[in-house]
Amino acid sequence: MQATGALTLIQLNDTHAQMNLHWEYFWENGRAVYRKTGGFARLATLIQQIRAQCHGACLLVDCGDEIHGTGVAQWTKGAAIVPPLKALGIDAMTPGNWEFGFGPEVLRSRVAEMGFPVLGCNVSHAVTNLPEFGSSLIREVAGVRVGLLGVTSPIVIERMPRHFGQGLRFADPVEALPRHVHELREKDKVDLVVLISHMGLPQDMKLATAVEGIDIVLSSHTHDRLARPIVVGKTVIIQSGFSGSFLGRLRIEVANGNIRAFEHELIEVTESTVPDPAVQAIVDEQVGPYCDRLNEVVGSIESPLHRMSVLESPMDNLITDSYLSMTGTDVSFSHGWRYGAPLVAGDVTQGDLWQIIPTNPEVFTAEMTGEEIRETIEESLESVYASNPLRQKGGYPIRVSGLSVIVRINNPKGARVQQLDIAGKPYRADKLYTVAGAGDQDLSLVNGKKGTGVAAIEAIGRHFKAGSPVYTEVTNGKFIAI
């Protein structure tokens, strides 16, 4: 006989190593509003309150992208994030694409230090084919037998720098999931199948239609703030923002193996939330050795920098303008990342720069034809806006300086760029242009890279020293959709 009962799922996703209170961007009454949110100690307080309210009939589930994204995370290869993360009492986690940012060997060490289950049913060793992580986990909560199943994004080996997934194989989730769902249902006799996914919201909606038997998807990767769940068939999907600014709470009533009812709340982790002193002490211990470096002022800004606009953002304009001013090239590029907390007007510190671009790649120069530049933009748009969600690779379109482009997002692959101007003039397909960039993402067509010996963060620092750059919340029209 199948169980009847009620339980609560608490979702945390995509904190990107933001361990303390930070600024967050909100759109309210037709304008941008900034207020402080997040921090592991405030998350701990809210998690404890939810646990008390449901009398322990709950599971805390983490959907990944936790140990990479700030200076402290980068300088310790994620090790500093593990103690406060562990203190939250996580029941299960799936690795995000950025968990692989220090390479598989380092991730294995971090997973061992975490001490809680990390699940990823579609990741295996490329040579031995042995699973890299556990696939699933069964927990009985309030008399309900819950099967937790983890899956992570293949973009680790499709779009990220090569060392991220060196020696690993990532199976197509549509092919990998059915067997595991069937085993949970038929062999393990679970009442509820919960997918812990780091695939992205469009991808998870597609999975819900392609794979039978999934009751709940705890979605992540695309940083969506879902104020209410999305229901696809019988599958309930939630996602809870990023940077630890929100928690998701989903209360489920199960009767005879079916979801009878559910209640959802997207909880903002406000500044007024009293931080848990024990967890704050752990955070302070991890951050303390790096405070001087984090707080070193490099310049100032007159208006906020953020990454909340899709086609162009002031935070990324800072990066590409810095590359352009340092190298004197015709064009500069940077990857369209989604992570990074906003910065409000005032001083900018080293810590701020390291959460803007924690990978800190070396700036390079190269030459590209006008046609190669156009193809690079087309390739980037396809990776974000592919008509099949499972072919979308995440992130935003490539960021640019020195050019302007008009696009039609809904056009087919290869036909989205309507107009491309470089240095204020229509591009010439056969002309060679000088370009600058840093890192490998989004720049597969760049050949003959010449290193400058200057890393991205130093380039941005030089840009500030040359005179505090002025950016506005309204972007500059480099990337226009019509």
FIPADREN-415904 format. One record per residue (C-alpha): residue in one letter; x, y, z. Coordinates in steps of 0.5 Angstrom, whole numbers, plus 500, padded with zeros to 3 digits. Layout:
REM FIPADREN-415904
AXYZ...
REM end
This chain:
REM FIPADREN-415904
M500500500Q503507498A504512503T500518505G504524509A506531508L513534507T517540506L523541501I528547502Q531549496L538552495N541553489D547557485T550561491H556562487A560562494Q557568496M558567504N556574506L551579506H551583499W547587494E542584490Y538587484F530587484W525590479E520594482N515599480G518600473R525601476A531598479V532597486Y538595490R538592497K542587501T541580502G544573503G549570507F550563509A549565517R542568515L540562510A542558516T537562521L531561515I533554514Q532552522Q525556522I523552516R525546520A522548526Q515549523C515543519H517539525G523536522A519533516C523536511L529535506L534541505V537540498D542544494C542544486G549546485D554552483E556553491I564553491H566557485G565565484T568569489G576571491V576567497A573561493Q578562488W584562492T582556496K580552490G573552494A575549500A573555504I566554502V565547505P565548512P559553512L556549507K556543511A554547517L547548514G545541514I544539507D541532505A543532498M546536493T548535485P554539482G553545478N558546472W562551476E563545481F568543476G572549475F578547479G578540475P575533477E581532482V580538486L572537486R573530489S577532495R571538496V566532495A570528501E570534505M563536505G560529508F553529505P551526499V553529492L549526486G550526479C547520475N550522468V557523470S562518469H569517468A571517461V576511461T573506466N566508465L565508473P560513476E563519478F558521484G552517487S546517482S540517487L538517495I532514498R530518505E523517509V520523511A513523515G512516512V513518505R519514501V522520497G527518492L532524490L536523484G541528481V543530474T548536472S549539465P553536460I556544458V562542463I565538457E561542451R562549453M567550459P574550459R577543458H580542464F573543468G571536465Q578533464G577525464L570525465R564523461F557527461A551523458D545526455P540527461V534524457E538518456A540517463L534519467P529514465R533508468H534511474V527513475H524506473E529503479L526508484R519507482E519499481K525497485D526501491K518503491V519510492D512514493L516521490V521522485V525528486L530531481I535535483S537538477H543543475M540543467G536550467L529552467P528551460Q531544460D528542466M521543463K523539457L526533461A519533465T515532458A521527455V522523462E516519465G515519473I518525475D514528481I518534482V524538479L528542483S531546478S537551478H543554473T539559470H538563476D530564475R526567481L520563480A515566485R510560483P512553481I511551474V507545473V508541466G504535466K504532473T511535474V512541479I518545478I521550482Q527555482S530560487G534565484F542565486S547568490G544565496S539571496F533566496L530560499G525556496R520552500L515547497R510543502I508537499E502533501V502525498A497521498N497514495G503515491N501522488I502529489R495531492A497538494F503543494E504550497H510554495E514560497L520564494I523567501E528573500V534572505T533579508E538584511S533584517T534576518V538575524P544571522D546565526P552566530A555559529V555559522Q557566522A563565526I565559521V564564515D568569519E574564520Q574562513V574569510G578573515P585571512Y583574506C580581509D585586507R586583500L578583499N577590502E583594497V580599494V581600486G577605484S570608484I563608480E558613480S552608478P551601480L554595476H550589475R549583470M541583470S540585463V541579458L544582451E548587455S550589462P554595465M558590469D560586463N561593459L567594464I570588463T570589455D572596455S578595460Y580590455L579595449S583600453M589596455T590593448G588598443T584593439D578594434V574589438S574586445F570580447S568577454H563571456G556572458W556570465R550570469Y553570476G556576480A552580485P551587483L555593486V552600488A555607487G561608491D568604492V570598488T575593491Q579587489G574583492D568586488L573585482W574577484Q566576484I566579477I571575474P573570479T577565473N581571472P584569465E590572461V588577456F590576449T590579442A588576436E586577429M579575426T576577419G569580420E566574418E569570423I566576428R559575425E560567426T562568433I556572435E551567431E554562435S553565442L546567440E545559438S548557445V543561449Y537561444A537554441S530552439N531546442P532547450L536541451R541545446Q541551450K548552453G546557459G549564460Y548570456P550572449I557574448R559581451V562586446S566593446G568596439L562594435S554594435V550589433I542588431V539581432R533578431I533573437N527568434N530567427P533560426K541558427G546563423A541568421R540572427V545578426Q541583422Q547589422L554589425D558595425I565595427A568602429G562605427K562602420P559596417Y563590418R567587412A567580411D574579409K577585413L582583418Y580586425T584586431V581583437A582582445G579577450A580573455G579565457D576560452Q569561452D565563446L571564442S572558439L573561432V579565435N586563432G593565433K592568440K598572443G598573451T599580454G602577460V596581464A590578467A583580467I583583474E589587473A586590466I580592470G584595475R588599470H582602467F580605474K587608475A586611468G580615470S574612474P569609468V562612468Y557607467T549607467E544602469V541604462T546600457N549603451G546600445K552595443F547589442I540591440A534586439I529588434
REM end
